[in-house]
């Protein structure tokens, strides 16, 4: 992915405020190799062929896993997120196996033990934690990994 292509997307006209936010987040992650490497840190030994990103937004957290050959599925309660994320992947990484669907974290539409890795970045505070974690656990294969990221505590004290 070239810097020019990233810049081209950043200048897209006609984006909604939400799409603009999603795009800025996606481009910030997509353009930062160190951040992508950090996403993989500690997971090198995991046989990771399938990834679920809960609360995916535009799906940028899936990039390093899809680039390593994992089939990635992003799920978000917002249909707009997945549609926009799909467009970003098609534009920047058309060969990567990244797919999107709409559902809540509390009711994931996947069979039990379907994923090797479940990602959930800063979404858990906005869910029924018990139900969402139960669903993530259900769809995670035995021996799989849940990568749960939350905001720093200062974020919540400022709110």
Secondary structure in CASP SS format (residue, H / E / C, confidence):
PFRMAT SS
TARGET T0000
AUTHOR 0000-0000-0000
METHOD secondary structure of the structure
MODEL  1
X C 1.00
X C 1.00
X H 1.00
X H 1.00
X H 1.00
X H 1.00
X H 1.00
X H 1.00
X H 1.00
X H 1.00
X C 1.00
X C 1.00
X C 1.00
X C 1.00
X C 1.00
X C 1.00
X H 1.00
X H 1.00
X H 1.00
X H 1.00
X H 1.00
X H 1.00
X H 1.00
X H 1.00
X H 1.00
X H 1.00
X H 1.00
X H 1.00
X H 1.00
X H 1.00
X C 1.00
X C 1.00
X H 1.00
X H 1.00
X H 1.00
X H 1.00
X H 1.00
X H 1.00
X H 1.00
X H 1.00
X C 1.00
X C 1.00
X C 1.00
X C 1.00
X C 1.00
X C 1.00
X C 1.00
X C 1.00
X C 1.00
X E 1.00
X E 1.00
X E 1.00
X E 1.00
X E 1.00
X C 1.00
X C 1.00
X C 1.00
X C 1.00
X C 1.00
X H 1.00
X H 1.00
X H 1.00
X H 1.00
X H 1.00
X H 1.00
X H 1.00
X H 1.00
X C 1.00
X C 1.00
X C 1.00
X E 1.00
X E 1.00
X E 1.00
X E 1.00
X E 1.00
X E 1.00
X C 1.00
X C 1.00
X H 1.00
X H 1.00
X H 1.00
X H 1.00
X H 1.00
X H 1.00
X H 1.00
X H 1.00
X H 1.00
X H 1.00
X H 1.00
X H 1.00
X H 1.00
X H 1.00
X C 1.00
X C 1.00
X C 1.00
X C 1.00
X C 1.00
X E 1.00
X E 1.00
X E 1.00
X E 1.00
X E 1.00
X C 1.00
X C 1.00
X C 1.00
X C 1.00
X C 1.00
X C 1.00
X C 1.00
X C 1.00
X C 1.00
X C 1.00
X C 1.00
X C 1.00
X E 1.00
X E 1.00
X E 1.00
X E 1.00
X E 1.00
X E 1.00
X E 1.00
X C 1.00
X C 1.00
X H 1.00
X H 1.00
X H 1.00
X C 1.00
X C 1.00
X H 1.00
X H 1.00
X H 1.00
X H 1.00
X H 1.00
X H 1.00
X H 1.00
X H 1.00
X H 1.00
X H 1.00
X H 1.00
X E 1.00
X E 1.00
X E 1.00
X E 1.00
X E 1.00
X E 1.00
X E 1.00
X E 1.00
X E 1.00
X E 1.00
X C 1.00
X C 1.00
X C 1.00
X H 1.00
X H 1.00
X H 1.00
X H 1.00
X H 1.00
X H 1.00
X C 1.00
END
